[in-house]
Amino acid sequence: MSASDPGSSHIKEWVLDRETEYRFELDPGSSLAIRLLKGFAEVFGAELAEGKYYLFGHECKAAVFTWQGCTIEMSFATVAHVTGTPSTEYVSDETPMYAYANVHLALEKMRVRALSVHQGSPLPPGPDAEVDSGPPRVLVLGPENSGKTSVCKILTNYAVRAGQGWTPIYVNTDPSEGGWTIPGTISAVPVTASLGTSSPASPLGSAATSAPTILSSNALLPLVYWYGHPEIKRNPLLMDRLIRNLGENVVERHDLDPEGRASGIIVDTPSSFASSPSSTSADHRQTLIRACVDAFRINVILVVGHEKLNVEVQRAYGSRMTVVKIPKSGGVVELDVQYRQRIHAQQIYTYMYGQVVSPPRGLSASVIGDADFDGRLAPSSSVIPFGELTFLRIGEKSMAPSSALPIGATRTVNEMHPIQLDPASPGSGLLNAIVALLAPPVHPEETERYDEEVLDLQVSGFLAITNVDVPNRKLTILSPGPGSFSGRTATIGSFEWSEP
C-alpha cells in the first residue's frame, strides 16, 4: 500500500498478488471509489474495467478479487467531506474462489449439454456425456451471514461473462433482502449483464423502474410478488404459495424459450431455511425448501458452510439430485439487527428517490459519469379519496399460534385470508405503511376479487402512505411516478417508512 500525492492523502494504492482479495467495510455516511490501474480484478464475479471508477456507499461491504494480480486505487470520502477510510480493510490470500470457480465450470458443462440436446447436436465427449442433460437449476442454502447472496452473484456473473450468451434467471426468495425492489418481496429476473455492487440498498443492482436504463444492469424488469414481512415465520403458508407462483412463472417462461432454458436458474434463499430454533419452525423450513425444489425443478443444491445442514439435505435429496457443500468465505461480515433496519429504510428510500452515492472529494461527474452513481428520481406525491384504492391485509396483523387457542376453538381468519381495511379505522395501520400495488387481473370481469386469488397477482409497484386525513377522507400517497390508482387493489405488510 502506498499513499499518492501528499496533498491528497485520501487516495491509496493496493498491489494485490494473484488469487488474493482486498476486503473492505464502509461506515454510515462514507463512500469509496475504486479504480483498476493495472491487471484484472472482479467484485463478486463482475469484472472491473481498467481505468474506470466504481463507487461504493451506504455501509457497503465487499471484496475486490484478482486471479492474476492487479493494482487498484482507492479514493475515500464522507458525506461531511471529511477524509476517512473504511472501518475495515485488509488483503486476504485465503478465499473460496477456487471452489466457486469449480462449481461454475460444472454448471457450465450442464448448460452446454442442455443446449446441445435442444439443438440436436452431439454431446461433448467425456465422462459426463451420459449424465442427465438438464440445465442447472441451483438452490443455494446456508445459515445467516454465510455469504449465500455473494455465491449466487458470483455464479450468475460468471455465467454471463462466459461469452456463450447465457441469460440465467436469478431468483430471490429472501424477503429480508429486497432484491431489485424493496424488502418484503420475492422476485425473479433473467440476467443479461453482470450484476454490479455499489450499495446494500441495491444488492442485486437496480431495476428499470428505479434507475436510469443507460446501464445494462439497470434494464432489468423483475417479476415480483409481495410477502410483506422480513421474516418467514410471520406467514409461512403465504410464502409457500408465493414461491410456487413464482416458480410457475419461471417454468412457463422457460417452456416458451428452450434456448434460454439452457442457461438455468440460480435460487437464493433466506437464512431461516438453514436454522430451526423450534420443531414448528423446522416443519415450516422443510416445507419451504421442498416448495423451492418443486417450484423451480431444482437439480443441484449448494450448501454454504454448514455441515449439519449438508447432512440433512443429503439425506432428503441426495438420492435424486446433486448436493454439494461449498466453503464459506472468511470475509463474510456478521450483520446485526440495527444494520438490517437501516438498510431496509435505505432500500425503500432508494426505490422512491433513486440511488445516489456521493463521490469522494475531487472526483467530479465528468470523471466518473452520472449514470454510475447519480440515479436520483423525482417521486410523485398525490392526494386521493379513501375509496379510490382498496387496501387488503393478508391474515390478521398479529396471529397467535394454533396451540395458543382455547381447546376446541378455531380461527375466524386464517393466514391466507385477505381482510379489507377501512382507512378511517384507527387500527388500519395505513399511516407510514408501505403497500404493494397489485397488477390488474387478466380478465376485466375479475376486477372485484377479495378472496385468496389476490395472492396470485403480481406486483406492479409500491406506494408509501405519508398522510391519512380522516376528517376529509383523503390519503396522501408517495409513488415513484404519477398515475391513476382508481379501482386498484393494494396489500399492506408490516413495513413502515417515513421520509428522512
Sequence and secondary structure as in RCSB ss.txt:
>XXXX:A:sequence
MSASDPGSSHIKEWVLDRETEYRFELDPGSSLAIRLLKGFAEVFGAELAEGKYYLFGHECKAAVFTWQGCTIEMS
FATVAHVTGTPSTEYVSDETPMYAYANVHLALEKMRVRALSVHQGSPLPPGPDAEVDSGPPRVLVLGPENSGKTS
VCKILTNYAVRAGQGWTPIYVNTDPSEGGWTIPGTISAVPVTASLGTSSPASPLGSAATSAPTILSSNALLPLVY
WYGHPEIKRNPLLMDRLIRNLGENVVERHDLDPEGRASGIIVDTPSSFASSPSSTSADHRQTLIRACVDAFRINV
ILVVGHEKLNVEVQRAYGSRMTVVKIPKSGGVVELDVQYRQRIHAQQIYTYMYGQVVSPPRGLSASVIGDADFDG
RLAPSSSVIPFGELTFLRIGEKSMAPSSALPIGATRTVNEMHPIQLDPASPGSGLLNAIVALLAPPVHPEETERY
DEEVLDLQVSGFLAITNVDVPNRKLTILSPGPGSFSGRTATIGSFEWSEP
>XXXX:A:secstr
 EE  GGGTTEEEEEE TTEEEEEE  TTEEEEEEEEEE  EETTEE  BT EEEEESS EEEEEESS EEEEEE
EEETTS     SEEEEES  SHHHHHHHHHHHHHHHHHHHHHHHT    SSTTTTS     EEEEE  TTS HHH
HHHHHHHHHHHTSS    EEEE  TTT TTS TTEEEEEE  S    S TTSTT  BTTSS TTSGGG B  EEE
E   S GGG HHHHHHHHHHHHHHHHHHHHH HHHHTT EEEE  GGGG  SSHHHHHHHHHHHHHHHHHTT  E
EEEES HHHHHHHHHHHTTTSEEEEE   TT     HHHHHHHHHHHHHHHHH  B    TT  HHHH HHHHB 
    EEEEEEGGGEEEEEES SS   GGGS TT   SS TT EEE  TTSTTS  TTEEEEEE   SSGGGSS  
SGGGGG  EEEEEEEEEEETTTTEEEEEESS    TTEEEEEEEEE    
